[in-house]
Amino acid sequence: MARVEWAGASAVATALEVIAARGWLPGRIGVVGALPFSQYRLLAGGVPDVVDLNAAYTGLRLVKSAEEIAALRRGAALSDAAIAALAQSLRPGVSDHEVLARSEQAYVAQGGMHHIHYLGVTAMDEPALAVPAQWPTGRLIRHRDVVTCEISAAAAPEYAGQVLRTFTVGAPPTAVYSDLHAVADAAFNAIARKLLPGTRAGDLAAAAALIDEAGFTGIDDLMHGFGGGYLPPVVPAPGRPLPMPDFTVTAGMTVVVQPNVVTRDGRAGVQTGELLHVTESGPQRLHTFPQGLQQAGLPTQKLTLTTPDNPVTEQLSTPPSNVQLPSRDTSRGGLGSHADTSQVCVLDADSSRVHESPKTSLRPQ
């Protein structure tokens, strides 16, 4: 039976005592995790060679076991329940505190655990916020607001889904938001089609070059590993002065693809993306909440989803060739316009129960 007891005032000192009690201290000890300087100095004073194993340990965490995938699938289902409840609560007069409370209740009542829930609210006609806020402010939802969110509910510590979406309240999107989301959708699809074993991180970043070509920029990471921690590869969005990781995609990884596109002045932006499982044949969705720019707050108590003519949902086999990207028209601060090529469908948002996703492949060609 394992022996578990208090480590005392200094865990490192206690560990060295326990090892020494066996008759010897090794010449080399590996460390995983953060170690305060005082504890490192104590360890290095007793052992000649202290080895940093964090990178090696992180590498082992990248490829998920079947048990981990099951936990992440459950986390995705809980996150879908949370965002469905969030969407249903987006009504004029409701505060962001209330919206997040209803979102939390949807997954806590089903055994879920807290991870993150970020919410951004601004006026579509006079935007002043491009990304979700990490802390609610008490702002009331208003007609013609746009709401962006990043939601993660967990099945176990660090095993959460992650879903990012954008909603307009009581009205269709303005031309600026329609353009932003069309570019974000196209970037998501372009990245996902390249999400195959053997692909380099730089190739994934290059797939999102269309963001800059459309006259927009990105914010936050374009993609990152997820599940058991915030993991490699952390691929920077266009415009972020960060080094490109030297990384190759491997089957069995789980990643969040999130091309969060914003205007160059940083006043308007959209969130779109979700957790994907990389398989030998391409990425697989773990979420079931609909993709696309969505309209909430309708009198019918329904949630309206706006999707491109060629929506990319379960399959990525057909490129969205008819998505019209904005041109570099400087008359709107670099925002171009395009004809509305969207279709609208109505989703029943009355239920926020967990529905775990089937093993649906996003198989690229």
Summary of the structure (lengths in Angstrom):
residues: 365
radius of gyration: 22.8
end to end distance: 52.1
largest distance: 77.7
contacts: 1240
relative contact order: 0.14
helix: 27%
strand: 26%
